[in-house]
Amino acid sequence: MTAPESLSLWYAQNLTTNNLQGWIQGNIIPLILLGIAIILLWIGGRGDNAGVARRSVGLLVGLIALGIAVSNTGPEVGRFLASLITG
């Protein structure tokens, strides 16, 4: 057994997820959007235009939420929406 003074503590300092976030934003999100676009084109090719429109609206809402989350503007958007109600 060692004395407490001789123990060296190893811990992570200043860890961030900036590199991982950048990689996801630069690589994964465009691939997901490309996949969604291909699926919508495939559905549209079958003649289900109403289905494409319905899914496109859902996609736009999702992209807006993703943009708010990625850009860290959630509080500003919340204040703006509250100002629409309160004046």
C-alpha positions as CSV (number, residue, x, y, z in Angstrom):
1,M,0.0,0.0,0.0
2,T,1.3,3.4,-0.9
3,A,1.0,6.6,1.1
4,P,-1.6,9.1,-0.2
5,E,1.1,11.7,-0.9
6,S,2.8,9.4,-3.4
7,L,-0.4,8.7,-5.4
8,S,-0.5,10.5,-8.7
9,L,-3.9,11.4,-9.9
10,W,-4.6,11.2,-13.6
11,Y,-7.7,13.0,-14.8
12,A,-8.7,14.8,-18.0
13,Q,-8.5,18.5,-18.1
14,N,-10.1,20.8,-20.7
15,L,-11.8,18.0,-22.6
16,T,-14.2,19.3,-25.3
17,T,-16.2,17.7,-28.0
18,N,-15.5,20.4,-30.6
19,N,-13.6,18.1,-32.9
20,L,-16.3,15.4,-32.7
21,Q,-19.0,18.0,-33.3
22,G,-17.2,19.4,-36.3
23,W,-16.7,16.0,-37.8
24,I,-20.4,15.1,-37.4
25,Q,-21.5,18.5,-38.9
26,G,-19.0,18.1,-41.7
27,N,-19.6,14.4,-42.6
28,I,-22.6,12.7,-41.0
29,I,-25.2,15.4,-41.4
30,P,-24.6,15.8,-45.2
31,L,-24.8,12.0,-45.6
32,I,-28.1,11.8,-43.7
33,L,-29.5,14.7,-45.8
34,L,-28.4,13.0,-49.0
35,G,-30.1,9.7,-47.9
36,I,-33.3,11.6,-47.1
37,A,-33.2,13.3,-50.5
38,I,-32.8,10.0,-52.3
39,I,-35.7,8.5,-50.3
40,L,-37.9,11.5,-51.1
41,L,-37.0,11.2,-54.8
42,W,-37.8,7.5,-54.8
43,I,-41.2,8.1,-53.1
44,G,-41.9,10.9,-55.6
45,G,-41.0,8.7,-58.5
46,R,-43.8,6.3,-57.4
47,G,-46.3,9.1,-57.8
48,D,-47.0,9.7,-54.1
49,N,-46.5,13.5,-54.2
50,A,-48.7,14.0,-51.1
51,G,-46.4,11.7,-49.2
52,V,-43.3,13.6,-50.4
53,A,-44.9,16.9,-49.3
54,R,-45.8,15.5,-45.9
55,R,-42.3,14.2,-45.3
56,S,-40.7,17.3,-46.6
57,V,-42.5,19.5,-44.0
58,G,-41.4,17.1,-41.3
59,L,-37.8,17.3,-42.7
60,L,-37.9,21.1,-42.6
61,V,-39.0,21.2,-39.0
62,G,-36.2,18.7,-38.1
63,L,-33.6,20.8,-40.0
64,I,-34.8,23.9,-38.2
65,A,-34.4,22.2,-34.8
66,L,-31.0,20.8,-35.9
67,G,-29.9,24.3,-36.9
68,I,-30.9,25.8,-33.6
69,A,-29.2,23.1,-31.7
70,V,-25.9,23.3,-33.6
71,S,-25.7,27.1,-33.6
72,N,-26.5,27.5,-29.8
73,T,-29.1,30.1,-30.5
74,G,-31.9,28.3,-28.5
75,P,-32.3,31.1,-25.9
76,E,-32.5,33.8,-28.6
77,V,-35.1,31.8,-30.5
78,G,-37.0,31.3,-27.3
79,R,-37.0,35.0,-26.5
80,F,-38.2,35.8,-30.0
81,L,-41.0,33.4,-29.8
82,A,-42.0,34.7,-26.4
83,S,-42.0,38.2,-27.8
84,L,-44.5,37.2,-30.5
85,I,-46.9,36.4,-27.7
86,T,-46.1,39.0,-25.1
87,G,-45.4,41.9,-27.5
